[in-house]
Amino acid sequence: MAVERTNRDVRTLIAQIAAGEIRLPEIQRGYVWKASQVARLIESLYRGYPAGSLLFWKTGQLAETREAAIGVAQAPPSVMPLYLLDGQQRLTSLFRVLTDHPEAQVVFNIETEAFQNQSAATRRNKKWIKVYDVTGPNADVFAIHAELKGAGLGIPEAEIGPRLSALQKITQRDFHMEVLQDFEYEEVAQIFVRVNSGGRALKTTDLALATLSARVPGFLGQLEAESASWADRGYGALDVNFLVKALTLNISTSGKRIASVARLTAASAESIEVAWAKVRRGLSCVVPLLQEELLVATAALIPSLAALHPLVVYYGRQSDDAPTGARVTRGLLYWFMAATARNRYGGAADSTLAQDIKALDSDDPVKDLISNLGVTESGLSVTAQDLAGRSHQSPFLMFSFLAAAHAGAADWWDGEPVSTLVDEVGKPQYSLVHPALKLRGHRNKYTSAEINELANLVFVSQATAKNMIGARSPAVYVQAVSASDLVAHAIPNDPALLEADNYRAFLAARREVLANRITAILDRFKPDFLAGGSEPTPTQVDRSLALTAYASAGRTVFVAEAEIEGHRWVGWIYRAELEAALDAASAGLACDVPVGDESAPMRVDDEGSVTFAVGPFLIRGSLNQWLSVVKDAFDDVQSLDECPEPTDEQWPADLEEFPLSNIGARI
């Protein structure tokens, strides 16, 4: 075994990738860099900053590989390839920029020497030059230079040439390379884990998969194929990370503490094969049940996929010769809905999973699972108050969808059933009953939270939203909708409630209808031992959190307003810092975010859950939930003149966990 050390320039490395002489081994992760990270890499090379070294593996044996995200097929190599162990994000980014990939259109400002991704504004501004136009094989730098002379630059003309030359020389920058020779695949996987855990934080699943794919070649491909098959059915959220967690739960010994996914690295190939068969069997039962019995058309409706794991484990253990009875199936689906309504997996999921997986070993797993929820003998009911203040981030989005689907609701434009209204990325389609344009600026001063409340959502296609609803008052467009379709979608039949003046009364009336329908669905699946009355389960403990964006004169802030039992706290977070923190979280990195005069930690765990300590709350949600909340806030930005003043001091008491899905509601 030996380590060869050498250097190669960017242009040579790019050519080797195209020729298939540099390939990705199966142990590599997927490409995850954002446009901002790509632009920063190009800037570092332009300025001559260190860009890190590259680690390769050279072997005489063919290894399992994965496709590089370069946008073109690699040629069959004419020599034994080098397998890239460290540097995939950088080399893939460079290949994309230097081959004019549509998602890597990095541009350079000749005046400020800034780099960013192409936008409509940079296309119109002659001071911005696409990096590819200067570095590509057909680049005409003289023509670019001549055009820049007439662009009204605020720099001396003599500066243009050196800056273009420095940009061109990006392709000549050398990378230091270390090449491992004649190492065994499993040892290479261990090196990969050690090297990568020191850079961008690898999730535990990444580390386990690296070792697993070395010991069971081709297994990662099986995981990806399984995930793709569920994506075709609307359950694209069942990704490799979900499958790895499911695999771990099926390897773990019954009744014991849930093992970390790192346990996969010690499992035998035989035990992995048995556990994988259970995962596939479990999913083949669970997804059809959710789609056909509950009418959960897409996994995007499920607030926490962790709630699926006990179901997958249970059905994975069942023999084909002894199918699960209807009573147990009904009870498990009831538990799933109740766990979702109670937001059971909105917090730390592992300890909760351990409790629920243990319940599967009992003589009556349904009863024990429901007991873990604390549901009383009367069962679970949903009240209008439970829906007050809820947004599309709430777990009750799924139930609102089910209320429409189980009522046989159809789209108002093409008549398709609601259960099929899923967009190209697997998300349910919906619109506002009362359009925002009719409510903003109204004399009744409806807040953004009120306008976007769950009770104002209707599940219809984008064609309906565009062609029928638009900016029209519901009092106008419902004239084209049949009475039965309005009833199926829980639209109140009082014409006065369809006027903007009576919007709050509309919300109250629709919450009542939705709550009754949701409770009826729960009761339909309620186990026999919960056949008592249907007393509402109290959930209110008087705490709330609102997240709102305010802007004026180029200044934009994201404001958290928290309240617990009458005590109020307000914190200001500047947009750039928040988006940078979420960008870091997407790469698995923790950081501190300025909140007023203090710093608050934002952390991301192995399950992809992001926690942010703000005021009295430790806010927890998935990265997608965070991105959606921030996008919604900045899409509906308020005037800075209306922004509340921040609280000067830190919250004196211990932090309480607050699920991001409860934003806007009093709970």
C-alpha positions in Angstrom: 0.0 0.0 0.0 1.3 3.5 -0.9 0.2 7.1 -1.1 1.1 9.0 -4.2 1.3 12.8 -4.0 1.0 15.1 -7.0 -0.7 18.2 -8.4 -3.1 18.8 -11.3 -4.7 21.9 -12.6 -8.4 22.5 -12.8 -8.6 22.1 -16.6 -6.9 18.7 -16.5 -9.2 17.5 -13.8 -12.3 18.6 -15.7 -11.1 16.7 -18.8 -10.5 13.6 -16.7 -14.0 13.7 -15.3 -15.5 14.0 -18.9 -13.3 11.1 -20.0 -14.5 8.9 -17.2 -11.0 8.7 -15.7 -12.3 10.2 -12.4 -15.3 8.5 -11.0 -17.4 8.5 -7.8 -17.3 5.3 -5.7 -20.6 4.1 -4.3 -19.7 5.3 -0.8 -19.9 8.9 -1.9 -22.8 11.1 -1.0 -24.9 13.0 -3.6 -24.1 16.5 -4.8 -25.6 19.0 -2.3 -23.9 22.3 -2.9 -26.1 25.4 -3.3 -25.4 28.1 -5.9 -24.0 30.4 -3.2 -21.4 27.8 -2.3 -20.4 27.3 -5.9 -19.9 31.1 -6.4 -17.7 31.2 -3.2 -15.5 28.4 -4.6 -15.0 30.3 -7.9 -14.2 33.5 -5.9 -11.6 31.6 -3.8 -9.8 30.4 -6.9 -10.0 33.8 -8.5 -8.4 35.4 -5.4 -5.8 32.7 -5.0 -7.1 31.4 -1.7 -6.4 27.8 -0.7 -9.1 25.5 -2.1 -8.1 22.3 -0.2 -6.6 19.1 -1.4 -8.2 16.1 -3.2 -8.1 12.5 -2.1 -8.4 9.6 -4.7 -8.2 5.8 -4.6 -6.4 3.8 -7.3 -7.1 0.1 -7.5 -6.8 -2.7 -10.0 -10.3 -3.9 -9.2 -13.5 -2.4 -10.5 -15.5 -0.8 -7.7 -19.2 0.0 -7.5 -19.8 3.6 -8.7 -22.5 6.3 -8.7 -23.3 8.8 -11.4 -21.7 12.3 -10.9 -24.1 15.2 -11.0 -22.4 16.9 -13.9 -25.3 17.0 -16.4 -23.7 14.8 -19.0 -22.7 11.1 -19.3 -19.1 10.3 -18.6 -17.2 8.4 -21.3 -16.1 4.9 -20.7 -12.5 5.2 -19.3 -9.6 4.1 -21.5 -7.5 3.5 -18.4 -8.3 2.3 -14.8 -10.1 5.3 -13.2 -9.3 7.2 -10.1 -12.1 7.0 -7.5 -12.7 10.4 -5.8 -12.9 10.1 -2.0 -12.7 13.7 -0.9 -13.5 16.7 -3.1 -16.7 15.7 -4.9 -18.6 18.9 -4.1 -15.7 21.1 -5.4 -14.9 19.1 -8.5 -18.5 18.7 -9.5 -19.1 22.4 -9.0 -16.1 23.3 -11.1 -17.2 20.9 -13.9 -20.7 22.4 -13.9 -19.4 26.0 -14.1 -16.8 25.3 -16.7 -19.1 23.4 -19.0 -22.0 25.9 -18.7 -24.4 23.7 -16.7 -27.8 25.5 -16.4 -27.7 25.3 -12.6 -24.2 26.7 -12.3 -24.3 30.0 -14.2 -21.8 31.9 -12.0 -21.2 35.5 -12.9 -18.5 38.0 -12.1 -18.8 41.7 -11.5 -15.8 43.3 -13.2 -16.2 46.5 -11.1 -16.6 45.0 -7.6 -15.0 41.6 -8.2 -18.0 39.9 -6.7 -19.4 36.5 -7.7 -22.9 35.2 -7.6 -25.3 33.0 -9.6 -26.9 34.5 -12.7 -30.2 36.4 -12.2 -32.5 38.6 -14.4 -30.8 41.7 -12.9 -27.2 40.5 -13.7 -28.3 39.6 -17.3 -29.3 43.2 -17.9 -26.2 44.7 -16.3 -23.2 44.8 -18.6 -20.8 44.9 -15.6 -21.6 41.2 -14.8 -19.8 38.6 -17.0 -20.6 34.9 -17.0 -17.5 33.0 -15.8 -18.0 30.4 -18.6 -17.8 33.2 -21.3 -14.3 34.0 -20.1 -13.1 30.5 -19.3 -14.9 28.4 -21.9 -13.2 26.8 -25.0 -14.7 29.5 -27.3 -14.1 32.5 -25.1 -13.4 35.8 -26.9 -11.7 37.8 -24.1 -10.8 40.6 -26.5 -14.4 41.2 -27.5 -15.5 41.1 -23.8 -12.7 43.6 -23.0 -13.9 45.9 -25.7 -17.5 45.7 -24.6 -16.6 46.5 -21.0 -14.9 49.7 -22.1 -18.2 51.1 -23.0 -20.1 49.9 -19.9 -19.5 53.0 -17.7 -17.3 51.3 -15.2 -16.2 53.0 -12.0 -12.7 51.5 -12.3 -9.7 52.6 -14.4 -9.7 51.0 -17.9 -6.3 49.5 -17.1 -7.9 47.3 -14.4 -10.1 45.5 -16.9 -7.4 43.3 -18.5 -5.8 42.1 -15.3 -9.2 41.1 -13.8 -10.2 39.2 -16.9 -6.8 37.5 -17.0 -7.2 36.5 -13.3 -10.6 35.1 -14.1 -9.2 33.1 -17.0 -6.4 31.6 -14.8 -9.0 29.9 -12.6 -8.6 26.9 -14.9 -4.9 26.9 -14.3 -5.1 26.7 -10.6 -3.5 23.5 -9.2 -5.1 21.2 -6.7 -2.9 19.0 -4.5 -3.8 15.4 -4.9 -3.2 12.3 -2.7 -3.8 9.0 -4.3 -4.2 5.8 -2.2 -2.9 2.8 -4.0 -3.7 -0.9 -3.5 -5.9 -0.3 -0.4 -8.8 -2.7 0.2 -12.3 -1.3 -0.3 -13.4 -1.6 3.3 -10.2 0.2 4.5 -10.9 2.9 1.9 -14.4 3.3 3.3 -13.0 3.8 6.8 -10.6 6.5 5.4 -13.5 8.1 3.6 -15.4 8.3 6.9 -12.5 9.9 8.8 -11.6 12.4 6.1 -15.2 13.5 5.4 -16.2 13.8 9.1 -13.7 16.6 9.4 -15.1 18.8 6.7 -18.8 19.3 5.9 -20.4 17.4 8.7 -21.6 14.0 7.6 -24.8 12.8 9.1 -24.5 9.5 10.9 -26.4 7.8 8.1 -23.8 9.0 5.6 -21.0 7.5 7.7 -22.9 4.2 8.2 -23.7 4.0 4.5 -20.1 4.5 3.5 -19.0 1.5 5.5 -22.1 -0.5 4.6 -21.6 -0.1 0.9 -18.0 -1.3 1.2 -19.1 -4.4 3.0 -22.2 -5.0 0.8 -21.3 -3.7 -2.6 -24.3 -2.5 -4.6 -26.6 -2.1 -1.5 -26.8 1.7 -1.8 -28.1 1.2 -5.3 -30.9 -1.0 -3.9 -31.8 1.7 -1.4 -31.9 4.4 -4.1 -34.0 2.1 -6.4 -36.5 1.4 -3.6 -36.8 5.1 -2.8 -37.3 5.9 -6.5 -40.1 3.3 -6.7 -42.0 5.0 -3.9 -41.4 8.4 -5.4 -43.3 7.2 -8.5 -46.3 6.6 -6.2 -46.2 10.0 -4.6 -44.0 9.0 -1.6 -40.7 10.6 -2.6 -40.0 11.6 1.0 -39.2 7.9 1.6 -35.6 8.7 0.8 -32.4 6.8 1.5 -32.1 8.3 5.0 -35.7 7.1 5.9 -34.8 3.6 4.5 -31.6 3.5 6.5 -33.5 4.3 9.7 -36.1 1.7 8.9 -33.3 -0.8 8.3 -31.7 0.0 11.7 -35.0 -0.4 13.5 -35.4 -3.9 11.9 -31.9 -4.9 12.9 -32.4 -3.8 16.5 -33.3 -6.4 19.0 -37.0 -6.3 20.0 -37.8 -4.7 23.3 -34.4 -3.0 23.7 -33.2 0.5 23.4 -33.2 1.7 19.7 -29.8 1.4 18.3 -28.0 4.1 16.4 -27.7 3.8 12.6 -24.0 3.3 13.3 -25.0 -0.3 14.2 -25.3 -1.0 10.5 -21.5 -1.0 10.3 -21.3 -3.9 12.7 -24.2 -5.9 11.2 -23.5 -9.0 9.2 -24.5 -9.2 5.5 -27.0 -11.9 6.4 -28.7 -9.8 9.1 -28.8 -6.8 6.7 -30.5 -8.9 4.1 -33.1 -10.2 6.5 -33.8 -6.6 7.8 -34.0 -5.2 4.3 -36.6 -7.8 3.4 -38.7 -6.7 6.4 -38.4 -3.0 5.4 -39.6 -3.7 1.9 -42.4 -6.0 3.2 -43.5 -3.3 5.7 -43.5 -0.5 3.2 -45.4 -2.6 0.7 -48.2 -2.9 3.3 -48.1 0.5 4.9 -48.1 2.8 1.8 -51.1 1.2 0.2 -53.0 1.4 3.5 -52.3 5.1 3.8 -53.3 5.8 0.2 -56.3 3.5 -0.1 -57.8 3.4 3.4 -56.9 6.9 4.7 -56.5 8.6 1.3 -53.2 10.1 2.2 -52.2 10.7 -1.4 -48.6 11.9 -0.8 -46.0 11.7 1.9 -45.7 15.4 1.7 -49.0 15.5 3.8 -47.3 13.6 6.7 -45.7 16.1 9.2 -43.2 13.6 10.5 -42.2 10.5 8.6 -41.0 9.0 11.9 -44.6 8.2 12.6 -44.4 5.6 9.8 -41.6 3.6 11.4 -43.7 1.7 13.9 -46.1 0.8 11.2 -43.3 -0.4 8.9 -41.7 -2.4 11.6 -45.0 -4.0 12.6 -46.0 -5.0 9.1 -42.4 -6.1 8.2 -42.5 -8.6 11.0 -45.8 -10.2 9.8 -45.7 -13.4 7.8 -47.4 -13.6 4.4 -49.1 -16.8 5.7 -50.7 -14.9 8.6 -52.1 -11.6 7.3 -53.0 -8.8 9.8 -56.6 -8.7 10.7 -58.9 -5.8 9.9 -59.2 -4.9 13.6 -55.5 -4.4 14.1 -55.1 -2.6 10.8 -57.9 -0.2 11.7 -56.3 0.4 15.1 -52.9 1.0 13.7 -54.3 3.6 11.3 -56.1 5.3 14.2 -52.9 5.4 16.1 -51.1 6.9 13.2 -53.7 9.7 12.9 -53.8 10.3 16.6 -50.0 10.4 16.8 -50.0 13.0 13.9 -52.7 15.1 15.6 -50.8 15.1 18.8 -47.6 15.9 17.0 -46.0 13.0 18.7 -42.8 13.1 16.6 -42.5 16.8 16.6 -39.7 16.7 19.2 -36.8 14.3 19.8 -37.8 11.3 17.8 -35.5 8.5 19.0 -36.8 8.3 22.6 -40.3 8.3 21.3 -39.6 5.7 18.7 -38.0 3.5 21.3 -41.2 3.6 23.4 -43.4 2.9 20.4 -41.3 0.1 18.9 -41.3 -1.6 22.4 -45.1 -1.4 22.4 -45.1 -3.6 19.2 -43.8 -6.5 21.4 -46.8 -6.6 23.6 -49.8 -8.9 23.4 -52.0 -5.9 22.2 -49.7 -3.5 20.3 -52.5 -1.2 19.3 -53.7 -0.7 22.8 -50.1 -0.1 24.0 -49.3 2.4 21.2 -52.5 4.4 21.9 -51.7 4.3 25.6 -48.3 5.9 24.8 -50.2 8.8 23.3 -52.2 9.4 26.5 -55.5 9.1 24.7 -58.3 8.5 27.1 -61.0 5.8 26.8 -63.3 8.3 25.0 -60.8 8.6 22.1 -59.5 11.7 20.4 -61.7 14.5 19.1 -60.7 17.6 17.3 -62.4 20.9 18.1 -62.7 24.2 16.2 -60.3 25.7 18.8 -57.7 23.1 17.9 -57.7 24.5 14.3 -57.6 28.2 15.3 -54.5 30.0 14.1 -53.2 26.9 12.3 -51.3 27.3 9.0 -50.3 24.9 6.3 -47.3 24.0 8.5 -49.6 22.4 11.0 -50.2 18.7 11.3 -53.8 19.5 10.7 -53.1 20.2 7.0 -53.2 16.4 6.5 -56.5 16.2 8.3 -58.0 19.1 6.3 -57.0 17.2 3.1 -58.6 14.0 4.4 -61.8 15.9 5.3 -62.1 16.9 1.6 -61.0 13.5 0.2 -63.3 11.4 2.4 -66.2 13.7 1.5 -65.6 12.9 -2.2 -64.4 16.5 -3.0 -63.3 17.1 -6.6 -61.4 19.9 -8.3 -63.6 22.7 -9.5 -61.8 23.1 -12.9 -61.4 19.6 -14.2 -63.4 17.4 -11.8 -60.5 15.3 -10.7 -60.8 13.8 -7.2 -58.9 15.7 -4.5 -56.9 12.6 -3.7 -55.1 13.0 -7.0 -54.2 16.7 -6.7 -50.5 16.4 -6.2 -48.0 18.5 -8.1 -44.8 17.4 -9.9 -42.8 17.4 -6.7 -45.4 15.4 -4.7 -47.0 18.3 -2.8 -50.7 18.7 -2.4 -52.2 21.6 -4.4 -54.4 24.2 -2.7 -55.5 27.8 -2.8 -57.0 30.4 -0.5 -60.8 30.6 -0.4 -60.7 34.3 0.3 -57.8 35.5 -1.9 -55.1 37.5 0.0 -55.5 40.5 -2.3 -59.1 40.9 -1.1 -58.1 40.8 2.6 -54.8 42.7 2.7 -55.4 46.4 3.5 -59.0 45.7 4.5 -60.5 48.1 7.1 -60.9 45.1 9.5 -57.1 44.8 9.5 -56.8 41.1 8.9 -53.3 39.9 9.9 -51.1 37.7 7.7 -51.6 34.8 10.1 -55.4 35.1 9.7 -55.2 35.4 5.9 -53.1 32.2 5.6 -55.0 30.3 8.2 -55.7 26.6 7.5 -59.4 27.3 7.6 -59.0 29.5 4.5 -57.3 26.7 2.4 -59.2 24.7 -0.2 -57.7 21.8 -2.0 -58.0 22.6 -5.7 -55.6 22.5 -8.6 -53.5 25.3 -9.8 -55.8 25.6 -12.8 -58.7 26.3 -10.5 -56.6 28.8 -8.5 -55.6 30.6 -11.7 -58.7 30.4 -13.9 -61.5 30.5 -11.3 -60.3 32.0 -8.1 -57.5 34.4 -9.0 -58.1 37.6 -7.1 -61.9 37.3 -7.1 -64.1 37.3 -4.1 -65.6 33.9 -3.2 -69.0 35.5 -3.4 -68.3 35.8 -7.1 -66.5 32.7 -8.2 -68.6 30.2 -6.2 -71.4 30.9 -8.6 -69.6 28.6 -11.1 -69.3 25.8 -8.5 -72.1 23.3 -7.8 -73.7 23.2 -4.4 -72.5 19.6 -3.8 -68.9 20.6 -4.6 -69.0 23.4 -2.1 -70.4 21.1 0.6 -67.7 18.5 -0.1 -65.0 21.2 0.4 -66.6 22.4 3.6 -67.4 25.9 2.2 -70.1 27.5 4.4 -73.5 27.9 2.6 -74.2 31.4 4.1 -73.5 33.9 1.3 -72.7 36.6 3.8 -69.6 34.6 5.0 -68.2 34.8 1.5 -67.8 38.6 1.7 -64.4 40.0 3.0 -66.2 42.1 5.7 -67.3 38.8 7.4 -64.0 36.9 7.0 -63.5 36.2 10.7 -67.0 34.7 10.9 -66.1 32.6 7.8 -63.0 31.2 9.6 -65.0 30.4 12.7 -67.8 28.6 10.7 -65.4 26.6 8.5 -63.3 25.5 11.5 -66.4 24.1 13.1 -67.3 22.1 9.9 -63.7 20.8 9.5 -63.3 19.8 13.1 -66.5 17.7 12.9 -65.4 16.0 9.7 -61.9 15.3 11.1 -63.4 13.8 14.3 -65.8 11.7 12.2 -62.8 10.2 10.2 -61.0 9.4 13.5 -64.1 7.7 14.8 -64.4 5.6 11.7 -61.1 3.9 12.6 -61.5 4.0 16.4 -60.7 0.7 18.0 -63.4 -1.1 20.0 -61.8 -0.5 23.3 -62.2 3.3 22.7 -65.9 3.0 22.0 -66.9 5.4 24.7 -68.1 9.0 24.3 -66.3 11.6 22.2 -65.4 14.2 24.7 -62.9 16.8 23.3 -59.3 16.3 24.4 -58.0 19.6 25.9 -54.8 20.7 24.3 -54.6 24.5 25.1 -51.8 25.6 27.5 -51.7 29.2 26.4 -48.5 29.6 24.5 -47.9 30.9 21.0 -45.3 31.9 18.5 -45.5 34.1 15.4 -42.8 34.6 12.8 -43.2 37.6 10.6 -41.0 39.5 8.1 -40.9 43.3 8.1 -39.1 45.5 5.5 -38.5 49.2 4.6 -35.9 51.1 2.7 -33.7 48.1 2.1 -33.8 46.9 5.7 -35.4 43.5 6.3 -35.9 41.7 9.6 -37.5 38.4 10.6 -39.3 38.9 13.9 -40.2 36.2 16.4 -43.1 37.1 18.8 -43.4 34.5 21.6 -45.9 34.4 24.5 -46.3 32.0 27.4 -49.1 32.6 29.9 -49.3 36.3 29.3 -45.5 36.9 29.2 -44.4 38.3 25.9 -41.0 38.3 24.2 -40.0 39.8 20.8 -36.7 39.1 19.0 -35.3 40.6 15.7 -33.3 38.5 13.3 -31.8 40.0 10.2 -32.6 38.2 7.0 -29.0 37.6 5.8 -28.0 36.0 9.0 -31.0 33.7 9.1 -30.7 32.6 5.5 -26.9 32.0 6.0 -27.7 29.8 9.1 -30.3 27.8 7.2 -27.8 27.4 4.3 -25.3 26.0 6.8 -28.0 23.7 8.3 -28.7 22.3 4.8 -25.0 21.3 4.8 -25.3 19.7 8.2 -23.5 22.5 10.0 -24.5 24.2 13.3 -24.0 27.9 13.9 -25.1 30.8 16.1 -27.5 33.4 14.8 -27.6 37.0 16.1 -31.0 37.6 17.7 -31.1 41.2 18.8 -28.0 41.8 20.9 -27.6 38.1 21.7 -26.6 35.0 19.8 -29.0 32.0 19.6 -27.8 28.5 18.5 -29.2 26.8 15.5 -28.5 23.1 15.4 -29.2 20.2 13.1 -29.4 16.5 14.2 -28.9 13.3 12.3 -32.6 13.1 11.5 -32.4 16.4 9.7 -34.4 18.2 12.4 -33.3 21.8 12.9 -33.6 23.4 16.4 -33.3 27.2 17.0 -33.3 28.6 20.5 -35.4 31.8 20.3 -36.7 33.6 23.4 -38.6 31.2 25.6 -38.7 28.4 22.9 -36.5 25.8 21.4 -38.2 25.8 18.0 -37.9 22.4 16.2 -38.8 21.6 12.6 -37.5 19.9 9.5 -35.2 22.0 7.2 -38.0 22.0 4.6 -40.4 23.4 7.2 -38.0 26.1 8.1 -37.4 27.1 4.5 -41.1 27.1 3.9 -41.9 29.3 7.0 -39.2 31.8 6.0 -40.3 31.9 2.4 -43.9 32.4 3.4 -42.9 35.2 5.7 -40.9 37.1 3.1 -43.5 36.5 0.4 -46.0 38.3 2.7 -43.6 41.0 4.1 -45.1 43.7 6.3 -44.1 47.4 6.6 -41.3 48.0 9.1 -43.4 50.8 10.6 -45.7 48.1 12.0 -42.8 46.1 13.5 -42.9 45.5 17.3 -39.9 46.7 19.3 -37.6 43.9 20.4 -37.3 42.8 24.0 -34.0 43.9 25.5 -33.3 41.0 27.9 -33.0 37.3 27.4 -35.8 35.0 28.5 -35.0 34.2 32.2 -36.6 30.8 32.4 -35.7 27.4 30.9 -36.6 26.9 27.2 -39.7 25.0 26.2 -39.7 22.9 23.0 -42.1 24.4 20.4 -42.8 22.5 17.2 -42.5 24.7 14.1 -45.7 23.1 12.9 -47.6 25.0 15.6 -46.5 28.5 14.3 -49.4 30.9 14.6 -51.6 28.8 16.9 -52.2 29.1 20.6 -51.5 25.7 22.1 
